[in-house]
Amino acid sequence: MRRASALAAALSLAALLTGCTQEKPESAPATRSPAQAAWYDSTPEERESHCDAYRSHDPQHPVTIPPHQSDQTDEEFADDFYEVLKKEC
């Protein structure tokens, strides 16, 4: 009986150690939101123009929201794009 419980404990420990040493699958890269994708799809000149307009807060020269393809409404996309500008500019 003692031999059986010692064997069971050894097998349990071996199984536990095997589980701890297994490689974990790599996590999938984070996906970009449509607003982030629009930012990164913009040219450097367009990005600079977006940042200049964002920083100036001038109603005469508003931020031009780039075209996008997403399930979001235009208003939701614009809000998300402003969040990207906050972070990037």
C-alpha positions in Angstrom: 0.0 0.0 0.0 2.8 2.3 0.9 4.6 1.6 -2.4 1.4 2.4 -4.4 0.8 5.8 -2.7 4.5 6.7 -3.1 4.3 5.8 -6.8 1.1 7.9 -7.2 2.8 10.8 -5.5 5.8 10.5 -7.8 3.6 10.3 -10.9 1.6 13.3 -9.7 4.8 15.3 -9.1 6.2 14.3 -12.5 2.9 15.3 -14.3 3.0 18.7 -12.5 6.6 19.4 -13.4 5.9 18.4 -17.0 3.0 20.8 -17.2 5.2 23.6 -15.8 8.0 23.1 -18.3 5.9 23.0 -21.4 6.2 25.9 -23.7 3.3 28.3 -23.6 1.8 29.2 -27.0 2.8 32.6 -28.2 0.0 35.1 -27.9 -1.5 36.5 -31.0 -0.4 40.0 -31.9 -2.7 42.7 -30.8 -5.0 43.8 -33.5 -5.4 47.5 -34.4 -8.6 49.3 -34.2 -9.9 50.9 -37.4 -8.8 54.3 -36.1 -5.3 53.0 -35.4 -5.2 51.4 -38.8 -6.2 54.7 -40.5 -3.4 56.4 -38.6 -0.8 53.9 -39.7 -2.1 53.9 -43.2 -1.6 57.6 -43.5 1.5 59.1 -45.0 4.0 61.0 -42.7 2.7 64.2 -44.2 -0.9 63.4 -43.5 0.0 62.4 -39.9 1.8 65.7 -39.4 -1.2 67.5 -40.8 -3.5 65.6 -38.4 -1.3 66.4 -35.4 -1.0 70.1 -36.4 -4.8 70.4 -36.6 -5.3 68.5 -33.4 -2.8 70.6 -31.5 -4.1 74.0 -32.7 -7.7 73.3 -31.9 -8.6 75.8 -34.6 -12.2 75.6 -35.9 -11.0 77.1 -39.2 -8.6 74.1 -39.7 -10.3 71.1 -38.2 -8.8 67.6 -38.1 -9.5 65.8 -41.3 -10.8 62.4 -40.4 -9.4 59.9 -42.9 -11.7 57.5 -44.8 -12.3 54.2 -43.0 -13.8 50.8 -43.4 -15.4 49.5 -40.2 -18.5 48.5 -38.4 -18.4 51.8 -36.4 -20.5 54.8 -37.1 -18.7 57.9 -38.3 -19.0 59.5 -34.9 -17.6 56.4 -33.1 -14.7 56.3 -35.6 -14.0 60.0 -35.1 -14.0 59.6 -31.3 -11.5 56.7 -31.6 -9.4 58.6 -34.1 -9.1 61.6 -31.6 -8.0 59.1 -29.0 -5.2 57.9 -31.4 -4.2 61.5 -32.0 -4.0 62.1 -28.2 -1.6 59.2 -28.0 0.4 59.7 -31.2 0.7 63.5 -31.2 
